[in-house]
Amino acid sequence: MQRIGSTDEALEIVNTILALARSLDMEVVAEGVENEQQLELLRQMRCSYAQGYHLSRPIESSQFEELLGTRRSWAA
């Protein structure tokens, strides 16, 4: 995800992967989301799932339940 948004080619690759996954009835998790711009681009491309430092830094398992309790959603 570091280069998403940096070039039109990078965006087209992500769009192609998402289109392929949809045509195969698969879900995609975008990894490495590090900033709001990347997250917004993924929202616009209708990517359903993402992970990365922008959403949460690595945490201990004991903290995971608390994080789930916040029910933070990035979907528009």
Biopython code that builds the backbone (N, CA, C, O; Angstrom):
import numpy as np
from Bio.PDB.StructureBuilder import StructureBuilder

atoms = [
    (1, "MET", "N", (0.804, -1.194, 0.000)),
    (1, "MET", "CA", (0.000, 0.000, 0.000)),
    (1, "MET", "C", (0.849, 1.260, 0.000)),
    (1, "MET", "O", (0.313, 2.348, -0.210)),
    (2, "GLN", "N", (2.133, 1.158, 0.224)),
    (2, "GLN", "CA", (2.941, 2.356, 0.329)),
    (2, "GLN", "C", (2.872, 3.205, -0.926)),
    (2, "GLN", "O", (3.009, 4.426, -0.849)),
    (3, "ARG", "N", (2.664, 2.593, -2.069)),
    (3, "ARG", "CA", (2.699, 3.358, -3.302)),
    (3, "ARG", "C", (1.319, 3.659, -3.864)),
    (3, "ARG", "O", (1.218, 4.323, -4.895)),
    (4, "ILE", "N", (0.250, 3.192, -3.220)),
    (4, "ILE", "CA", (-1.073, 3.495, -3.753)),
    (4, "ILE", "C", (-1.267, 5.007, -3.751)),
    (4, "ILE", "O", (-0.973, 5.683, -2.764)),
    (5, "GLY", "N", (-1.750, 5.512, -4.838)),
    (5, "GLY", "CA", (-1.935, 6.946, -4.953)),
    (5, "GLY", "C", (-0.721, 7.670, -5.488)),
    (5, "GLY", "O", (-0.800, 8.845, -5.847)),
    (6, "SER", "N", (0.407, 6.973, -5.543)),
    (6, "SER", "CA", (1.613, 7.636, -6.031)),
    (6, "SER", "C", (1.646, 7.703, -7.556)),
    (6, "SER", "O", (2.250, 8.608, -8.132)),
    (7, "THR", "N", (0.994, 6.742, -8.202)),
    (7, "THR", "CA", (0.918, 6.756, -9.666)),
    (7, "THR", "C", (-0.433, 6.215, -10.104)),
    (7, "THR", "O", (-1.093, 5.479, -9.370)),
    (8, "ASP", "N", (-0.830, 6.590, -11.307)),
    (8, "ASP", "CA", (-2.062, 6.049, -11.870)),
    (8, "ASP", "C", (-1.935, 4.543, -12.069)),
    (8, "ASP", "O", (-2.909, 3.803, -11.932)),
    (9, "GLU", "N", (-0.712, 4.096, -12.398)),
    (9, "GLU", "CA", (-0.485, 2.666, -12.611)),
    (9, "GLU", "C", (-0.740, 1.871, -11.330)),
    (9, "GLU", "O", (-1.342, 0.798, -11.380)),
    (10, "ALA", "N", (-0.294, 2.379, -10.200)),
    (10, "ALA", "CA", (-0.512, 1.697, -8.920)),
    (10, "ALA", "C", (-2.009, 1.599, -8.612)),
    (10, "ALA", "O", (-2.485, 0.558, -8.159)),
    (11, "LEU", "N", (-2.742, 2.678, -8.858)),
    (11, "LEU", "CA", (-4.190, 2.653, -8.637)),
    (11, "LEU", "C", (-4.877, 1.654, -9.550)),
    (11, "LEU", "O", (-5.800, 0.956, -9.130)),
    (12, "GLU", "N", (-4.435, 1.585, -10.784)),
    (12, "GLU", "CA", (-5.040, 0.652, -11.733)),
    (12, "GLU", "C", (-4.789, -0.796, -11.325)),
    (12, "GLU", "O", (-5.660, -1.648, -11.499)),
    (13, "ILE", "N", (-3.616, -1.079, -10.788)),
    (13, "ILE", "CA", (-3.322, -2.433, -10.304)),
    (13, "ILE", "C", (-4.262, -2.808, -9.164)),
    (13, "ILE", "O", (-4.808, -3.911, -9.141)),
    (14, "VAL", "N", (-4.449, -1.891, -8.223)),
    (14, "VAL", "CA", (-5.359, -2.164, -7.105)),
    (14, "VAL", "C", (-6.782, -2.347, -7.613)),
    (14, "VAL", "O", (-7.474, -3.271, -7.185)),
    (15, "ASN", "N", (-7.229, -1.483, -8.518)),
    (15, "ASN", "CA", (-8.572, -1.623, -9.092)),
    (15, "ASN", "C", (-8.745, -2.962, -9.799)),
    (15, "ASN", "O", (-9.799, -3.589, -9.697)),
    (16, "THR", "N", (-7.721, -3.397, -10.509)),
    (16, "THR", "CA", (-7.786, -4.669, -11.228)),
    (16, "THR", "C", (-7.888, -5.841, -10.259)),
    (16, "THR", "O", (-8.667, -6.768, -10.482)),
    (17, "ILE", "N", (-7.113, -5.803, -9.196)),
    (17, "ILE", "CA", (-7.172, -6.861, -8.185)),
    (17, "ILE", "C", (-8.559, -6.910, -7.554)),
    (17, "ILE", "O", (-9.124, -7.989, -7.375)),
    (18, "LEU", "N", (-9.106, -5.750, -7.219)),
    (18, "LEU", "CA", (-10.441, -5.704, -6.623)),
    (18, "LEU", "C", (-11.502, -6.223, -7.596)),
    (18, "LEU", "O", (-12.399, -6.962, -7.192)),
    (19, "ALA", "N", (-11.408, -5.847, -8.863)),
    (19, "ALA", "CA", (-12.361, -6.314, -9.866)),
    (19, "ALA", "C", (-12.283, -7.829, -10.041)),
    (19, "ALA", "O", (-13.309, -8.502, -10.142)),
    (20, "LEU", "N", (-11.078, -8.352, -10.077)),
    (20, "LEU", "CA", (-10.894, -9.796, -10.201)),
    (20, "LEU", "C", (-11.492, -10.517, -8.996)),
    (20, "LEU", "O", (-12.194, -11.517, -9.148)),
    (21, "ALA", "N", (-11.213, -10.010, -7.814)),
    (21, "ALA", "CA", (-11.754, -10.628, -6.600)),
    (21, "ALA", "C", (-13.280, -10.609, -6.614)),
    (21, "ALA", "O", (-13.910, -11.609, -6.268)),
    (22, "ARG", "N", (-13.879, -9.495, -7.007)),
    (22, "ARG", "CA", (-15.347, -9.420, -7.073)),
    (22, "ARG", "C", (-15.902, -10.424, -8.072)),
    (22, "ARG", "O", (-16.916, -11.070, -7.807)),
    (23, "SER", "N", (-15.246, -10.558, -9.214)),
    (23, "SER", "CA", (-15.747, -11.483, -10.233)),
    (23, "SER", "C", (-15.652, -12.933, -9.774)),
    (23, "SER", "O", (-16.398, -13.789, -10.249)),
    (24, "LEU", "N", (-14.735, -13.209, -8.851)),
    (24, "LEU", "CA", (-14.577, -14.559, -8.305)),
    (24, "LEU", "C", (-15.288, -14.717, -6.962)),
    (24, "LEU", "O", (-15.134, -15.735, -6.287)),
    (25, "ASP", "N", (-16.069, -13.700, -6.579)),
    (25, "ASP", "CA", (-16.809, -13.694, -5.315)),
    (25, "ASP", "C", (-15.874, -13.895, -4.124)),
    (25, "ASP", "O", (-16.166, -14.655, -3.201)),
    (26, "MET", "N", (-14.751, -13.199, -4.170)),
    (26, "MET", "CA", (-13.759, -13.263, -3.098)),
    (26, "MET", "C", (-13.708, -11.924, -2.380)),
    (26, "MET", "O", (-14.063, -10.889, -2.943)),
    (27, "GLU", "N", (-13.263, -11.958, -1.139)),
    (27, "GLU", "CA", (-13.058, -10.735, -0.381)),
    (27, "GLU", "C", (-11.572, -10.388, -0.387)),
    (27, "GLU", "O", (-10.717, -11.270, -0.478)),
    (28, "VAL", "N", (-11.279, -9.101, -0.289)),
    (28, "VAL", "CA", (-9.903, -8.620, -0.321)),
    (28, "VAL", "C", (-9.632, -7.825, 0.953)),
    (28, "VAL", "O", (-10.470, -7.044, 1.405)),
    (29, "VAL", "N", (-8.453, -8.038, 1.520)),
    (29, "VAL", "CA", (-7.981, -7.224, 2.637)),
    (29, "VAL", "C", (-6.769, -6.437, 2.129)),
    (29, "VAL", "O", (-5.738, -7.012, 1.781)),
    (30, "ALA", "N", (-6.918, -5.129, 2.095)),
    (30, "ALA", "CA", (-5.793, -4.276, 1.714)),
    (30, "ALA", "C", (-4.866, -4.169, 2.915)),
    (30, "ALA", "O", (-5.294, -3.792, 4.006)),
    (31, "GLU", "N", (-3.620, -4.495, 2.717)),
    (31, "GLU", "CA", (-2.642, -4.475, 3.811)),
    (31, "GLU", "C", (-1.734, -3.262, 3.692)),
    (31, "GLU", "O", (-1.481, -2.759, 2.597)),
    (32, "GLY", "N", (-1.256, -2.809, 4.826)),
    (32, "GLY", "CA", (-0.272, -1.741, 4.845)),
    (32, "GLY", "C", (-0.840, -0.345, 4.706)),
    (32, "GLY", "O", (-0.144, 0.558, 4.242)),
    (33, "VAL", "N", (-2.097, -0.145, 5.099)),
    (33, "VAL", "CA", (-2.697, 1.188, 5.027)),
    (33, "VAL", "C", (-2.048, 2.065, 6.089)),
    (33, "VAL", "O", (-2.156, 1.789, 7.284)),
    (34, "GLU", "N", (-1.377, 3.115, 5.652)),
    (34, "GLU", "CA", (-0.591, 3.937, 6.565)),
    (34, "GLU", "C", (-1.076, 5.368, 6.708)),
    (34, "GLU", "O", (-0.572, 6.104, 7.556)),
    (35, "ASN", "N", (-2.050, 5.782, 5.893)),
    (35, "ASN", "CA", (-2.535, 7.158, 6.031)),
    (35, "ASN", "C", (-3.967, 7.287, 5.528)),
    (35, "ASN", "O", (-4.507, 6.382, 4.892)),
    (36, "GLU", "N", (-4.564, 8.433, 5.829)),
    (36, "GLU", "CA", (-5.968, 8.673, 5.479)),
    (36, "GLU", "C", (-6.178, 8.700, 3.964)),
    (36, "GLU", "O", (-7.218, 8.254, 3.480)),
    (37, "GLN", "N", (-5.212, 9.212, 3.216)),
    (37, "GLN", "CA", (-5.348, 9.254, 1.760)),
    (37, "GLN", "C", (-5.496, 7.843, 1.183)),
    (37, "GLN", "O", (-6.355, 7.607, 0.334)),
    (38, "GLN", "N", (-4.667, 6.915, 1.638)),
    (38, "GLN", "CA", (-4.768, 5.532, 1.167)),
    (38, "GLN", "C", (-6.117, 4.933, 1.545)),
    (38, "GLN", "O", (-6.742, 4.243, 0.740)),
    (39, "LEU", "N", (-6.560, 5.194, 2.759)),
    (39, "LEU", "CA", (-7.835, 4.669, 3.215)),
    (39, "LEU", "C", (-8.983, 5.210, 2.373)),
    (39, "LEU", "O", (-9.887, 4.464, 1.997)),
    (40, "GLU", "N", (-8.949, 6.492, 2.080)),
    (40, "GLU", "CA", (-10.004, 7.097, 1.270)),
    (40, "GLU", "C", (-10.016, 6.532, -0.148)),
    (40, "GLU", "O", (-11.085, 6.296, -0.710)),
    (41, "LEU", "N", (-8.851, 6.317, -0.721)),
    (41, "LEU", "CA", (-8.801, 5.717, -2.054)),
    (41, "LEU", "C", (-9.415, 4.320, -2.055)),
    (41, "LEU", "O", (-10.134, 3.949, -2.982)),
    (42, "LEU", "N", (-9.125, 3.555, -1.015)),
    (42, "LEU", "CA", (-9.697, 2.209, -0.908)),
    (42, "LEU", "C", (-11.213, 2.272, -0.747)),
    (42, "LEU", "O", (-11.933, 1.458, -1.325)),
    (43, "ARG", "N", (-11.698, 3.227, 0.030)),
    (43, "ARG", "CA", (-13.152, 3.415, 0.175)),
    (43, "ARG", "C", (-13.777, 3.698, -1.181)),
    (43, "ARG", "O", (-14.797, 3.110, -1.540)),
    (44, "GLN", "N", (-13.160, 4.602, -1.930)),
    (44, "GLN", "CA", (-13.684, 4.965, -3.246)),
    (44, "GLN", "C", (-13.698, 3.773, -4.198)),
    (44, "GLN", "O", (-14.548, 3.692, -5.084)),
    (45, "MET", "N", (-12.755, 2.847, -4.013)),
    (45, "MET", "CA", (-12.680, 1.652, -4.862)),
    (45, "MET", "C", (-13.545, 0.514, -4.313)),
    (45, "MET", "O", (-13.547, -0.591, -4.855)),
    (46, "ARG", "N", (-14.281, 0.798, -3.228)),
    (46, "ARG", "CA", (-15.183, -0.163, -2.593)),
    (46, "ARG", "C", (-14.450, -1.400, -2.069)),
    (46, "ARG", "O", (-14.958, -2.518, -2.161)),
    (47, "CYS", "N", (-13.276, -1.191, -1.529)),
    (47, "CYS", "CA", (-12.552, -2.262, -0.856)),
    (47, "CYS", "C", (-13.157, -2.404, 0.537)),
    (47, "CYS", "O", (-13.238, -1.431, 1.286)),
    (48, "SER", "N", (-13.575, -3.603, 0.876)),
    (48, "SER", "CA", (-14.330, -3.819, 2.112)),
    (48, "SER", "C", (-13.483, -3.914, 3.369)),
    (48, "SER", "O", (-13.975, -3.617, 4.458)),
    (49, "TYR", "N", (-12.239, -4.314, 3.251)),
    (49, "TYR", "CA", (-11.416, -4.549, 4.430)),
    (49, "TYR", "C", (-10.014, -3.979, 4.236)),
    (49, "TYR", "O", (-9.468, -3.962, 3.133)),
    (50, "ALA", "N", (-9.453, -3.511, 5.355)),
    (50, "ALA", "CA", (-8.085, -2.994, 5.310)),
    (50, "ALA", "C", (-7.436, -3.193, 6.671)),
    (50, "ALA", "O", (-8.106, -3.323, 7.695)),
    (51, "GLN", "N", (-6.123, -3.212, 6.645)),
    (51, "GLN", "CA", (-5.364, -3.260, 7.890)),
    (51, "GLN", "C", (-4.088, -2.474, 7.682)),
    (51, "GLN", "O", (-3.617, -2.302, 6.558)),
    (52, "GLY", "N", (-3.548, -2.011, 8.765)),
    (52, "GLY", "CA", (-2.310, -1.259, 8.686)),
    (52, "GLY", "C", (-2.177, -0.316, 9.858)),
    (52, "GLY", "O", (-3.089, -0.185, 10.675)),
    (53, "TYR", "N", (-1.031, 0.343, 9.933)),
    (53, "TYR", "CA", (-0.724, 1.233, 11.054)),
    (53, "TYR", "C", (-1.718, 2.378, 11.189)),
    (53, "TYR", "O", (-1.939, 2.867, 12.297)),
    (54, "HIS", "N", (-2.319, 2.813, 10.095)),
    (54, "HIS", "CA", (-3.287, 3.907, 10.185)),
    (54, "HIS", "C", (-4.505, 3.491, 11.008)),
    (54, "HIS", "O", (-5.110, 4.321, 11.686)),
    (55, "LEU", "N", (-4.856, 2.240, 10.952)),
    (55, "LEU", "CA", (-6.033, 1.743, 11.679)),
    (55, "LEU", "C", (-5.680, 1.279, 13.077)),
    (55, "LEU", "O", (-6.458, 1.483, 14.009)),
    (56, "SER", "N", (-4.524, 0.661, 13.243)),
    (56, "SER", "CA", (-4.070, 0.225, 14.565)),
    (56, "SER", "C", (-2.630, -0.252, 14.468)),
    (56, "SER", "O", (-2.266, -0.977, 13.543)),
    (57, "ARG", "N", (-1.839, 0.149, 15.407)),
    (57, "ARG", "CA", (-0.494, -0.399, 15.551)),
    (57, "ARG", "C", (-0.619, -1.821, 16.079)),
    (57, "ARG", "O", (-1.670, -2.163, 16.622)),
    (58, "PRO", "N", (0.391, -2.659, 15.951)),
    (58, "PRO", "CA", (0.335, -3.996, 16.538)),
    (58, "PRO", "C", (0.041, -3.891, 18.040)),
    (58, "PRO", "O", (0.582, -3.031, 18.735)),
    (59, "ILE", "N", (-0.819, -4.779, 18.516)),
    (59, "ILE", "CA", (-1.217, -4.744, 19.927)),
    (59, "ILE", "C", (-1.147, -6.139, 20.526)),
    (59, "ILE", "O", (-1.124, -7.138, 19.807)),
    (60, "GLU", "N", (-1.112, -6.193, 21.839)),
    (60, "GLU", "CA", (-1.135, -7.460, 22.566)),
    (60, "GLU", "C", (-2.527, -8.069, 22.455)),
    (60, "GLU", "O", (-3.511, -7.353, 22.271)),
    (61, "SER", "N", (-2.604, -9.380, 22.568)),
    (61, "SER", "CA", (-3.895, -10.062, 22.472)),
    (61, "SER", "C", (-4.881, -9.569, 23.521)),
    (61, "SER", "O", (-6.086, -9.534, 23.273)),
    (62, "SER", "N", (-4.377, -9.186, 24.692)),
    (62, "SER", "CA", (-5.264, -8.685, 25.739)),
    (62, "SER", "C", (-5.919, -7.359, 25.341)),
    (62, "SER", "O", (-7.006, -7.036, 25.821)),
    (63, "GLN", "N", (-5.266, -6.600, 24.474)),
    (63, "GLN", "CA", (-5.817, -5.325, 24.020)),
    (63, "GLN", "C", (-6.776, -5.504, 22.838)),
    (63, "GLN", "O", (-7.564, -4.609, 22.533)),
    (64, "PHE", "N", (-6.708, -6.645, 22.187)),
    (64, "PHE", "CA", (-7.492, -6.873, 20.980)),
    (64, "PHE", "C", (-8.994, -6.831, 21.266)),
    (64, "PHE", "O", (-9.758, -6.240, 20.502)),
    (65, "GLU", "N", (-9.410, -7.452, 22.355)),
    (65, "GLU", "CA", (-10.833, -7.458, 22.696)),
    (65, "GLU", "C", (-11.334, -6.033, 22.922)),
    (65, "GLU", "O", (-12.439, -5.685, 22.508)),
    (66, "GLU", "N", (-10.527, -5.222, 23.573)),
    (66, "GLU", "CA", (-10.907, -3.829, 23.795)),
    (66, "GLU", "C", (-11.046, -3.087, 22.464)),
    (66, "GLU", "O", (-11.981, -2.309, 22.274)),
    (67, "LEU", "N", (-10.112, -3.334, 21.551)),
    (67, "LEU", "CA", (-10.181, -2.705, 20.233)),
    (67, "LEU", "C", (-11.452, -3.122, 19.504)),
    (67, "LEU", "O", (-12.115, -2.285, 18.892)),
    (68, "LEU", "N", (-11.794, -4.390, 19.561)),
    (68, "LEU", "CA", (-13.024, -4.850, 18.916)),
    (68, "LEU", "C", (-14.247, -4.192, 19.541)),
    (68, "LEU", "O", (-15.233, -3.922, 18.856)),
    (69, "GLY", "N", (-14.180, -3.939, 20.831)),
    (69, "GLY", "CA", (-15.294, -3.303, 21.513)),
    (69, "GLY", "C", (-15.567, -1.885, 21.047)),
    (69, "GLY", "O", (-16.674, -1.376, 21.219)),
    (70, "THR", "N", (-14.561, -1.241, 20.455)),
    (70, "THR", "CA", (-14.769, 0.113, 19.951)),
    (70, "THR", "C", (-15.580, 0.103, 18.660)),
    (70, "THR", "O", (-16.166, 1.113, 18.271)),
    (71, "ARG", "N", (-15.603, -1.049, 18.008)),
    (71, "ARG", "CA", (-16.336, -1.242, 16.761)),
    (71, "ARG", "C", (-16.024, -0.142, 15.746)),
    (71, "ARG", "O", (-16.904, 0.329, 15.026)),
    (72, "ARG", "N", (-14.768, 0.249, 15.709)),
    (72, "ARG", "CA", (-14.322, 1.256, 14.751)),
    (72, "ARG", "C", (-14.519, 0.740, 13.338)),
    (72, "ARG", "O", (-14.026, -0.332, 12.989)),
    (73, "SER", "N", (-15.216, 1.474, 12.551)),
    (73, "SER", "CA", (-15.463, 1.075, 11.169)),
    (73, "SER", "C", (-14.942, 2.152, 10.234)),
    (73, "SER", "O", (-15.161, 3.344, 10.453)),
    (74, "TRP", "N", (-14.272, 1.731, 9.221)),
    (74, "TRP", "CA", (-13.766, 2.699, 8.257)),
    (74, "TRP", "C", (-14.616, 2.742, 7.003)),
    (74, "TRP", "O", (-14.392, 3.576, 6.125)),
    (75, "ALA", "N", (-15.592, 1.847, 6.913)),
    (75, "ALA", "CA", (-16.455, 1.818, 5.717)),
    (75, "ALA", "C", (-17.319, 3.070, 5.656)),
    (75, "ALA", "O", (-17.825, 3.559, 6.666)),
    (76, "ALA", "N", (-17.466, 3.558, 4.457)),
    (76, "ALA", "CA", (-18.289, 4.764, 4.263)),
    (76, "ALA", "C", (-19.760, 4.421, 4.311)),
    (76, "ALA", "O", (-20.605, 5.305, 4.168)),
]
sb = StructureBuilder()
sb.init_structure("model")
sb.init_model(0)
sb.init_chain("A")
sb.init_seg("    ")
for serial, (resi, resn, name, xyz) in enumerate(atoms, 1):
    if name == "N":
        sb.init_residue(resn, " ", resi, " ")
    sb.init_atom(name, np.array(xyz, "f"), 0.0, 1.0, " ", f" {name:<3s}", serial, name[0])
structure = sb.get_structure()
